[in-house]
Amino acid sequence: MSATEIDPGQGVAVFALPIPASAMAMITDCVERVYGTGETMLEFKGQSMQINAPADGFGPRRTTGKRPPRSTDDEMRVIYQDYVDGKITMTIEDQQYRIAMLGAIMAQYFDAIKATNYVEMQLRSQEGEMPFVLTLQLASGLTPHQARQSAEARIDNARTYLERTLTNVDPAYPWSADDQREAIQTALDLLTPEA
């Protein structure tokens, strides 16, 4: 089957788990050389994973470039992976305890700085590509995204209150109506995000 006969989102390959974590680079390389380049999508199915064609179709095949390194037996292996209701569940076997060591380091950091919800660590790949942020969070706490949404909601509520107050200044207040409006407008300006 050629890449032009494949519908966007159609499955093009299925891989049984377990696989070494580094095999993802080899799988990407294989798909780009066989079908073409593009933003492929992963579909998690528990004991297997499926590679689906990009939503906008495949681009040209990759024929040049360095092949990714072969995996070794002593690395991490993805044993199980599933995606249900927006949540990824993953089981990883790590024969060298790298994840456990990283978790222990981050947990010690969490305790050392007396964090209340989460700590973050910035990581770079060996190739020096763009950094990633790894977050260790209390299971009972808010994610950084949830905390931001909560703060944004509080700011929106404060803005709504101040905007209502701006049009209904209190004549009995000791400040003049203009001074009240100026103070409210200053508070609104502080709550307005910078462009």
SULMOHU-V702108 format. One record per helix or strand of 3 or more residues. SS is the DSSP state (hx for helix, st for strand). FROM is the first residue (numbers start at 1). TO is the last residue. Records with the same first field share a line. If there is no record, write none. Layout:
SS=FROM-TO  FROM-TO
//
This chain:
hx=3-5  23-34  98-112  144-167  177-191
st=11-16  41-46  48-52  76-84  87-94  118-123  132-137
//
